[in-house]
């Protein structure tokens, strides 16, 4: 599932997608306020586990299809 936010006045076209619903319109400032207060405290042990799990899922699901990209862009 993917959530898309469009903060411009231009129409957004997403090819090959099924729209399940449309959320009510909110401002970019509200999204920023919610995101800054909702940041979890970083835990080095959890970060290592999450990174290991993400790498496993990457290999399992994508089978190296994005290997040409740097790790940060995957």
C-alpha positions as CSV (number, residue, x, y, z in Angstrom):
1,X,0.0,0.0,0.0
2,X,1.2,3.5,-0.8
3,X,0.0,6.8,0.5
4,X,0.5,9.8,-1.8
5,X,0.3,13.4,-0.7
6,X,0.1,16.1,-3.4
7,X,0.8,19.6,-2.0
8,X,0.7,21.4,-5.4
9,X,-2.3,22.8,-7.3
10,X,-1.5,20.5,-10.3
11,X,-3.5,17.4,-10.9
12,X,-1.6,14.2,-9.9
13,X,-1.7,11.2,-12.3
14,X,-0.6,7.9,-11.0
15,X,-0.4,5.2,-13.7
16,X,-1.3,1.6,-12.9
17,X,-3.0,2.3,-9.5
18,X,-6.3,1.6,-7.9
19,X,-7.6,4.4,-5.7
20,X,-9.1,2.9,-2.5
21,X,-10.2,6.3,-1.1
22,X,-9.5,9.9,-0.9
23,X,-8.5,11.5,2.4
24,X,-9.8,14.9,3.3
25,X,-7.6,17.8,2.3
26,X,-5.1,19.0,4.9
27,X,-2.3,21.6,4.8
28,X,1.4,20.9,4.4
29,X,2.0,22.6,7.8
30,X,-0.3,20.2,9.6
31,X,1.6,17.2,8.1
32,X,4.9,18.7,9.2
33,X,3.6,19.3,12.7
34,X,2.4,15.7,13.0
35,X,5.6,14.3,11.6
36,X,7.9,16.2,13.8
37,X,6.1,15.2,17.0
38,X,5.8,11.6,16.0
39,X,9.5,10.8,15.5
40,X,10.5,7.7,17.5
41,X,13.5,7.8,19.7
42,X,16.4,6.1,17.9
43,X,17.5,2.8,19.4
44,X,20.7,1.4,18.0
45,X,19.7,-2.2,18.6
46,X,16.3,-1.8,16.9
47,X,18.0,0.1,14.1
48,X,20.3,-2.8,13.4
49,X,17.4,-5.3,13.5
50,X,15.3,-3.1,11.2
51,X,18.1,-2.7,8.7
52,X,18.8,-6.4,8.7
53,X,15.0,-7.2,8.2
54,X,14.8,-4.6,5.4
55,X,17.8,-6.1,3.6
56,X,16.2,-9.5,3.9
57,X,12.9,-8.3,2.5
58,X,14.7,-6.4,-0.3
59,X,16.5,-9.6,-1.4
60,X,13.4,-11.7,-1.0
61,X,10.9,-9.4,-2.8
62,X,13.0,-7.6,-5.4
63,X,15.6,-10.2,-6.2
64,X,18.2,-7.6,-6.8
65,X,16.2,-5.6,-9.3
66,X,17.4,-2.3,-7.7
67,X,21.0,-3.3,-7.2
68,X,22.2,-0.6,-9.6
69,X,21.0,2.1,-7.1
70,X,23.0,3.2,-4.1
71,X,21.7,1.8,-0.8
72,X,20.1,5.1,0.3
73,X,18.0,5.2,-2.8
74,X,16.7,1.7,-2.5
